[in-house]
Amino acid sequence: MHTSLPDFDMPNEEQVHLAAESFRLLSDPTRIKILWALLQGEFNVACLAELADAAPTAVSQHLAKLRLAGLVKGRREGTFVYYSAADEHVRRLLTQGIYHADHIDRQDTDRAAGLATVDGPAAG
């Protein structure tokens, strides 16, 4: 069936596994907060901990995993390491994820508002 589709293309197994690993790493809310902050600029662990409302040790562990996955990079300056998003791909991936979540949230809100007008006040 797919052979009849012009220009049909599937990623290879390595691409699929690497993408799945990236998505798995992005499935943690603290990592999303860390990456979102890093899209704004460079930060050290202490600043990221404050921004993500997490313990510095936890942020450090998250950063290590994100760095190994190629999603963040570090730059040493004296005794500090300043982290940033690895590249523009990370920005697009995270931005699309956040925008998609916002779109889903708005649809749910609109759907609930529609039910409230049709069925009376929405049950809460």
Secondary structure, DSSP 8 states (H G I E B T S, - for coil): -GGGSTT-----HHHHHHHHHHHHHTTSHHHHHHHHHHTT--B-HHHHHHHHTS-HHHHHHHHHHHHHTTSEEEEEETTEEEEEESSHHHHHHHHHHHHHHHHHHHHHHHHHHHHHHHHSS---
